[in-house]
Amino acid sequence: MGRSPTLWKAQVRDVTCGDRVKIVEPANVYECTLSDDCFVGPFVEIQKGVQIGARTKVQSHSFICELVEIGEDCFIGHGVMFINDLFSNGGPARGNRTLWKGTRIGNRVSIGSNATILPVNICDDVVIGAGAVVTRDIEVSGIYTGNPARFIRNAGSASAEN
């Protein structure tokens, strides 16, 4: 009792930035790559090795873990969580990074607030609805919602398709 905690401060360090990148503090962004015209909102964490394409916007309170690549012209809504550990051994990998898996997000992908993205590949021109949980690769452009996320319709279509 009475011991002082070790304090780590949120910081922006060792980030490779393109032109006109904007980061709103406080943010914890380190050892990653942000291409031209990226925007990162407050209370965001972007971990090492992440690559984010040009003109992509990451809104507040989102978490982008290691092994994630996000394409160009994407929108990551408030509170979006990316996951790289599937607890394949029944619990956290506890530093065994060989159990982690990567995620690749294509170009022109919009991910709604509070969505959760497991280690998957998402093709170009996809909309992920707010609160959706993406558990499988998405290989067809369109709109996906729900838990687990399912194809609802084409992005330009007014009626549902199954």
C-alpha positions as CSV (number, residue, x, y, z in Angstrom):
1,M,0.0,0.0,0.0
2,G,1.1,3.5,-0.6
3,R,3.3,2.8,-3.7
4,S,3.2,5.1,-6.7
5,P,2.0,3.6,-10.0
6,T,4.2,3.7,-13.1
7,L,2.6,6.3,-15.4
8,W,2.7,6.0,-19.1
9,K,1.5,9.0,-21.1
10,A,-0.4,8.9,-24.3
11,Q,1.8,10.2,-27.0
12,V,2.5,10.4,-30.7
13,R,5.9,9.0,-31.5
14,D,7.8,7.4,-34.4
15,V,5.0,7.9,-36.8
16,T,5.7,8.0,-40.6
17,C,3.3,10.7,-41.9
18,G,2.4,11.9,-45.3
19,D,1.4,15.5,-46.1
20,R,-1.3,17.3,-44.2
21,V,-1.9,14.6,-41.6
22,K,-3.9,15.8,-38.6
23,I,-3.9,14.1,-35.2
24,V,-6.1,15.5,-32.4
25,E,-4.7,15.0,-28.9
26,P,-4.9,13.2,-26.6
27,A,-4.0,10.2,-28.8
28,N,-1.7,7.2,-28.5
29,V,-0.3,6.8,-32.0
30,Y,3.1,5.1,-32.4
31,E,5.4,3.3,-34.9
32,C,2.7,3.3,-37.6
33,T,2.3,4.9,-41.1
34,L,-0.4,7.5,-41.9
35,S,-0.6,8.5,-45.5
36,D,-1.4,11.9,-47.0
37,D,-4.5,13.8,-45.6
38,C,-5.3,11.3,-42.9
39,F,-7.2,12.5,-39.9
40,V,-7.0,10.9,-36.4
41,G,-9.5,12.0,-33.8
42,P,-9.0,12.3,-30.0
43,F,-8.7,9.3,-27.7
44,V,-7.6,7.0,-30.5
45,E,-4.9,4.3,-30.2
46,I,-3.0,3.2,-33.3
47,Q,-0.4,0.6,-32.6
48,K,2.9,-0.2,-34.2
49,G,3.0,-1.5,-37.7
50,V,-0.4,-0.3,-38.7
51,Q,-0.7,1.3,-42.2
52,I,-3.4,3.7,-43.0
53,G,-4.0,4.9,-46.6
54,A,-4.5,8.4,-47.9
55,R,-7.5,10.5,-47.0
56,T,-8.7,8.0,-44.4
57,K,-10.4,9.4,-41.3
58,V,-10.4,7.7,-37.9
59,Q,-12.9,9.1,-35.4
60,S,-12.6,9.4,-31.7
61,H,-12.3,6.5,-29.2
62,S,-11.2,3.9,-31.9
63,F,-8.6,1.2,-31.3
64,I,-6.5,0.0,-34.2
65,C,-4.2,-2.8,-33.1
66,E,-1.0,-4.3,-34.6
67,L,-1.3,-6.2,-37.9
68,V,-4.0,-3.9,-39.4
69,E,-3.9,-2.3,-42.9
70,I,-6.5,0.2,-43.9
71,G,-6.8,1.4,-47.5
72,E,-7.5,4.8,-49.0
73,D,-10.6,7.0,-48.6
74,C,-11.9,5.0,-45.7
75,F,-14.0,6.2,-42.7
76,I,-13.6,4.6,-39.3
77,G,-16.4,5.7,-37.0
78,H,-16.3,6.5,-33.3
79,G,-15.4,3.6,-31.0
80,V,-14.5,1.1,-33.7
81,M,-12.4,-1.8,-32.3
82,F,-10.0,-3.9,-34.3
83,I,-9.0,-7.3,-32.8
84,N,-5.9,-9.4,-33.6
85,D,-6.2,-12.1,-31.0
86,L,-9.0,-14.6,-31.4
87,F,-8.2,-16.3,-28.1
88,S,-7.6,-19.5,-30.0
89,N,-6.2,-21.2,-27.0
90,G,-9.2,-20.3,-24.8
91,G,-7.7,-17.1,-23.5
92,P,-5.4,-14.2,-24.4
93,A,-2.2,-15.0,-26.4
94,R,-0.3,-13.3,-23.5
95,G,2.5,-12.0,-25.7
96,N,2.6,-15.0,-28.0
97,R,2.3,-12.9,-31.2
98,T,2.5,-16.0,-33.4
99,L,-1.2,-16.6,-32.5
100,W,-2.2,-13.1,-33.7
101,K,-3.9,-12.6,-37.1
102,G,-3.9,-9.6,-39.4
103,T,-6.7,-7.5,-40.9
104,R,-6.8,-5.9,-44.3
105,I,-9.4,-3.2,-45.1
106,G,-9.8,-2.2,-48.8
107,N,-10.3,1.2,-50.3
108,R,-13.5,3.3,-49.8
109,V,-14.7,1.3,-46.8
110,S,-16.8,3.0,-44.2
111,I,-17.1,1.4,-40.7
112,G,-19.9,2.6,-38.5
113,S,-19.6,3.6,-34.8
114,N,-18.9,0.8,-32.3
115,A,-18.3,-1.9,-34.9
116,T,-15.9,-4.7,-34.0
117,I,-13.6,-6.0,-36.7
118,L,-12.0,-9.4,-36.1
119,P,-9.0,-10.5,-38.2
120,V,-10.6,-10.5,-41.7
121,N,-10.1,-9.1,-45.2
122,I,-12.7,-6.6,-46.4
123,C,-12.8,-5.8,-50.1
124,D,-13.2,-2.3,-51.6
125,D,-16.5,-0.3,-51.5
126,V,-18.0,-1.8,-48.4
127,V,-20.2,-0.2,-45.7
128,I,-20.2,-1.8,-42.2
129,G,-23.2,-0.7,-40.1
130,A,-22.9,0.8,-36.6
131,G,-22.4,-1.9,-34.0
132,A,-21.8,-4.7,-36.5
133,V,-19.3,-7.5,-35.6
134,V,-17.3,-8.6,-38.7
135,T,-16.3,-12.2,-38.1
136,R,-15.6,-13.4,-41.7
137,D,-13.9,-12.1,-44.8
138,I,-16.1,-9.8,-46.9
139,E,-15.4,-10.4,-50.6
140,V,-18.5,-8.7,-52.2
141,S,-19.0,-4.9,-52.1
142,G,-22.1,-3.7,-50.4
143,I,-23.7,-3.0,-47.0
144,Y,-23.2,-5.3,-44.0
145,T,-24.9,-5.1,-40.6
146,G,-25.5,-7.2,-37.5
147,N,-23.8,-9.7,-35.2
148,P,-22.3,-11.5,-37.0
149,A,-22.3,-9.0,-39.9
150,R,-24.2,-10.1,-43.0
151,F,-24.7,-8.8,-46.4
152,I,-27.9,-6.6,-46.5
153,R,-27.9,-5.0,-50.0
154,N,-25.8,-3.4,-52.6
155,A,-24.6,0.1,-51.7
156,G,-26.7,1.8,-54.5
157,S,-29.7,-0.5,-54.1
158,A,-33.0,0.5,-52.3
159,S,-34.3,-3.0,-51.7
160,A,-32.8,-5.9,-49.6
161,E,-31.2,-8.8,-51.3
162,N,-30.4,-12.2,-49.8
